[in-house]
Amino acid sequence: MMARGLQALGRLKVGAMNQTEAAYARTLELRKAAGEVAWYKFEGLKFRLADNTFYTPDFAVLLAGGALEAHEVKGHWQDDARAKIKIAADMYPLRFVAVQALPKKAGGGWKMEEF
């Protein structure tokens, strides 16, 4: 049995960014400085998908034009994460964006997929 206070392997405390999320936050800061993004917040939205089932995207992003988006940042996609973002996109009238880090040896950057 797991002792109280221990977390699943690979999980960070709520509100703590992993390296990929921190790198994407830097990208959002650059977009903010360029006037493309008005505001963003890490884990700023929480969506109810079903009873006792919630989805918290990595970033809530308000674009300069007023559109609110939910950005999910992954180094690698697991099927359950992909299912949750698709379900949320079907239920809520926002743009949901999957953001995947591209390998540095391939030039780095981000691959974006809209749901």
C-alpha positions in Angstrom: 0.0 0.0 0.0 1.2 3.5 -0.9 2.0 5.8 2.1 0.0 9.0 2.5 1.5 11.9 0.7 3.4 9.9 -1.9 2.6 10.6 -5.6 2.4 8.4 -8.6 5.7 8.0 -10.5 6.2 10.8 -13.0 3.7 13.2 -11.4 4.5 16.5 -9.9 2.6 18.4 -7.2 -0.5 20.2 -8.4 0.6 23.6 -9.6 4.2 22.5 -10.4 5.3 22.6 -14.0 7.4 19.9 -15.6 10.3 20.9 -17.9 8.2 20.7 -21.1 5.4 22.9 -19.6 8.0 25.4 -18.3 9.4 25.6 -21.8 6.0 26.2 -23.3 5.3 28.9 -20.6 8.4 30.7 -22.0 6.9 30.5 -25.5 3.6 31.9 -24.2 5.6 34.8 -22.6 7.2 35.5 -26.0 3.8 35.5 -27.6 2.5 37.8 -24.9 5.4 40.2 -25.5 4.6 40.1 -29.2 1.0 41.0 -28.5 -0.5 37.7 -29.6 -1.5 36.5 -26.1 -3.3 38.8 -23.6 -3.1 36.4 -20.6 -2.4 32.9 -19.6 -2.5 30.8 -16.4 -1.0 27.4 -15.6 -3.8 25.0 -14.7 -6.3 27.9 -14.8 -9.4 26.0 -15.9 -11.0 22.7 -14.7 -13.7 21.0 -16.8 -16.2 18.4 -15.5 -16.4 15.5 -18.0 -18.6 13.2 -15.9 -19.4 12.4 -12.3 -16.0 12.4 -10.5 -14.2 12.9 -13.8 -12.4 16.2 -14.4 -9.9 17.5 -17.0 -7.5 20.3 -16.2 -5.6 21.5 -19.2 -2.1 22.7 -18.6 -2.8 26.3 -19.7 -5.7 28.6 -20.1 -4.8 31.1 -22.8 -6.6 34.3 -23.7 -5.6 35.5 -27.1 -5.3 39.2 -27.9 -8.5 39.0 -30.0 -10.5 37.8 -27.0 -10.7 34.1 -27.7 -10.1 31.7 -24.8 -8.2 28.5 -25.4 -7.2 25.5 -23.4 -3.6 24.2 -24.2 -2.5 20.7 -23.2 1.3 20.3 -23.3 2.9 16.8 -23.8 6.3 15.4 -24.5 4.5 12.2 -25.5 0.7 11.4 -25.7 -1.0 8.7 -23.8 -4.4 7.5 -25.1 -6.2 8.5 -21.9 -5.0 12.1 -22.2 -6.0 12.3 -25.8 -9.5 10.9 -25.0 -10.0 13.5 -22.2 -9.1 16.5 -24.5 -11.4 15.1 -27.2 -14.3 14.7 -24.8 -13.8 18.2 -23.4 -13.6 19.7 -26.9 -17.0 18.0 -27.7 -18.6 19.3 -24.5 -17.3 22.9 -24.1 -17.3 25.8 -26.6 -13.6 26.6 -26.5 -10.7 25.8 -28.7 -8.7 23.0 -27.3 -5.1 22.8 -28.5 -2.7 19.8 -28.0 0.9 21.1 -27.9 3.7 18.6 -28.4 7.4 19.3 -28.0 9.4 18.6 -31.2 12.8 16.9 -30.8 15.7 19.4 -30.5 17.7 17.4 -33.0 14.9 18.1 -35.5 15.0 21.9 -34.7 12.8 22.0 -31.7 9.6 24.0 -31.5 6.1 22.9 -31.0 3.6 20.8 -33.0 0.0 22.1 -32.5 -3.2 20.1 -33.0 -6.6 21.6 -32.6 -9.6 19.6 -31.3 
